[in-house]
Amino acid sequence: MKKQNIFLIVGFAISIFLAGVISNYASSSPDGLEKVAGDIGFLKDAKEHANADKLLADYGVKGIENERLSTGAAGVIGVIATAGVSTGLFLVLRRKNGANK
C-alpha cells in the first residue's frame, strides 16, 4: 500500500474520531454571531430558520434522542459527506487534467 493511501486512511479515521467523539467536548457557549446578537439585543427577535426541522439541524440528527450520540452521528455524517464530495471532485479534475496533457 502506498504511503499516500495510508496517510489518507489515517487522516480519514482521525477525522471520524474527532467528529464523532471529541466534538461532544466542544464549547457549549454561543458562537460569535449568536453572542453579538445577544449583546446588541436582537437575539430575542430571531426566528427559526427554514431548515430547523430537517435531518441534520442544530448540530444533531433528528430522531436520535441521546444528545451525545446525535451530535457525534451528525459529525460523522458531515465528514463522510465532505470526503465523498471532495473525492468526487478530485477524480473529475484529475481526469480533466489527464486529458489535457
SULSULWO-V314810 format. One record per residue. N is the residue number from 1. PHI is phi in degrees with one decimal (none if undefined). OMEGA is omega in radians with two decimals (* if undefined). D_LAST is the distance of its C-alpha to the last C-alpha in Angstrom with 2 decimals. Layout:
n:N phi:PHI omega:OMEGA d_last:D_LAST
n:N phi:PHI omega:OMEGA d_last:D_LAST
This chain:
n:1 phi:none omega:-3.12 d_last:27.10
n:2 phi:-68.1 omega:3.10 d_last:24.50
n:3 phi:-60.6 omega:3.14 d_last:25.87
n:4 phi:-63.4 omega:3.12 d_last:23.30
n:5 phi:-65.0 omega:3.10 d_last:24.60
n:6 phi:-61.4 omega:3.12 d_last:28.16
n:7 phi:-59.0 omega:-3.13 d_last:27.56
n:8 phi:-66.2 omega:3.14 d_last:26.28
n:9 phi:-65.5 omega:3.12 d_last:29.20
n:10 phi:-64.9 omega:3.11 d_last:31.75
n:11 phi:-61.9 omega:3.11 d_last:30.50
n:12 phi:-65.0 omega:3.13 d_last:30.75
n:13 phi:-63.4 omega:3.09 d_last:34.22
n:14 phi:-64.1 omega:3.11 d_last:35.39
n:15 phi:-62.0 omega:3.10 d_last:34.26
n:16 phi:-61.5 omega:3.13 d_last:36.18
n:17 phi:-63.2 omega:3.14 d_last:39.19
n:18 phi:-61.6 omega:-3.11 d_last:39.19
n:19 phi:-71.3 omega:-3.05 d_last:38.89
n:20 phi:-84.3 omega:-3.04 d_last:41.34
n:21 phi:-116.9 omega:-3.02 d_last:43.97
n:22 phi:-67.2 omega:-3.14 d_last:43.79
n:23 phi:-59.8 omega:3.11 d_last:43.27
n:24 phi:-69.1 omega:-3.13 d_last:46.90
n:25 phi:-102.1 omega:3.09 d_last:48.05
n:26 phi:-68.0 omega:-3.13 d_last:46.39
n:27 phi:-60.8 omega:3.08 d_last:48.80
n:28 phi:-92.9 omega:3.09 d_last:50.74
n:29 phi:-66.8 omega:3.13 d_last:51.39
n:30 phi:-61.7 omega:3.08 d_last:50.12
n:31 phi:-72.4 omega:-3.04 d_last:46.72
n:32 phi:-59.0 omega:-3.12 d_last:46.67
n:33 phi:-64.5 omega:3.13 d_last:46.80
n:34 phi:-65.9 omega:3.13 d_last:49.62
n:35 phi:-65.3 omega:3.13 d_last:51.54
n:36 phi:-62.9 omega:3.12 d_last:51.38
n:37 phi:-61.0 omega:3.09 d_last:52.44
n:38 phi:-70.7 omega:3.14 d_last:55.39
n:39 phi:-64.7 omega:-3.11 d_last:56.29
n:40 phi:-78.0 omega:3.05 d_last:56.30
n:41 phi:108.3 omega:3.12 d_last:58.07
n:42 phi:-104.0 omega:3.11 d_last:55.95
n:43 phi:-64.3 omega:-3.12 d_last:54.90
n:44 phi:-65.9 omega:3.13 d_last:58.00
n:45 phi:-90.8 omega:-3.08 d_last:56.74
n:46 phi:-67.6 omega:3.10 d_last:53.42
n:47 phi:-115.7 omega:3.07 d_last:52.78
n:48 phi:-63.6 omega:3.12 d_last:50.81
n:49 phi:-77.4 omega:-3.04 d_last:47.23
n:50 phi:-63.5 omega:-3.10 d_last:46.12
n:51 phi:-101.4 omega:-3.06 d_last:44.35
n:52 phi:-62.8 omega:-3.12 d_last:47.27
n:53 phi:-104.3 omega:-3.11 d_last:48.11
n:54 phi:-81.5 omega:-3.03 d_last:44.62
n:55 phi:-56.1 omega:-3.04 d_last:43.51
n:56 phi:-113.4 omega:-3.13 d_last:42.01
n:57 phi:-78.0 omega:3.03 d_last:44.22
n:58 phi:57.2 omega:3.05 d_last:45.67
n:59 phi:58.4 omega:3.12 d_last:43.73
n:60 phi:-152.3 omega:3.12 d_last:45.13
n:61 phi:-110.0 omega:-3.14 d_last:44.94
n:62 phi:-60.9 omega:3.11 d_last:47.48
n:63 phi:99.2 omega:3.07 d_last:49.96
n:64 phi:-97.9 omega:-3.03 d_last:49.84
n:65 phi:-74.5 omega:-3.14 d_last:53.15
n:66 phi:-70.0 omega:-3.03 d_last:52.64
n:67 phi:-62.4 omega:3.13 d_last:51.11
n:68 phi:-63.8 omega:3.13 d_last:49.45
n:69 phi:-65.8 omega:3.13 d_last:47.92
n:70 phi:-63.9 omega:3.12 d_last:46.83
n:71 phi:-64.2 omega:3.13 d_last:45.13
n:72 phi:-62.7 omega:3.13 d_last:43.43
n:73 phi:-63.6 omega:3.11 d_last:42.23
n:74 phi:-62.1 omega:3.11 d_last:40.80
n:75 phi:-63.6 omega:3.14 d_last:38.92
n:76 phi:-65.3 omega:3.10 d_last:37.52
n:77 phi:-60.3 omega:3.12 d_last:36.50
n:78 phi:-63.6 omega:3.12 d_last:34.76
n:79 phi:-64.5 omega:-3.13 d_last:32.82
n:80 phi:-64.5 omega:3.13 d_last:31.79
n:81 phi:-63.3 omega:3.13 d_last:30.80
n:82 phi:-63.4 omega:3.12 d_last:28.77
n:83 phi:-64.0 omega:3.14 d_last:27.00
n:84 phi:-64.6 omega:-3.13 d_last:26.32
n:85 phi:-65.1 omega:-3.11 d_last:24.94
n:86 phi:-67.2 omega:3.09 d_last:22.78
n:87 phi:-63.6 omega:3.09 d_last:21.43
n:88 phi:-59.6 omega:3.12 d_last:20.64
n:89 phi:-63.6 omega:3.12 d_last:18.84
n:90 phi:-62.4 omega:3.13 d_last:16.79
n:91 phi:-65.8 omega:3.11 d_last:15.85
n:92 phi:-63.8 omega:-3.14 d_last:14.92
n:93 phi:-65.6 omega:3.13 d_last:12.83
n:94 phi:-64.4 omega:3.12 d_last:11.07
n:95 phi:-64.8 omega:3.13 d_last:10.35
n:96 phi:-64.9 omega:3.14 d_last:9.17
n:97 phi:-68.3 omega:3.11 d_last:6.78
n:98 phi:-67.5 omega:3.14 d_last:5.61
n:99 phi:-72.9 omega:-3.10 d_last:5.62
n:100 phi:-81.9 omega:-3.07 d_last:3.82
n:101 phi:-84.2 omega:* d_last:0.00
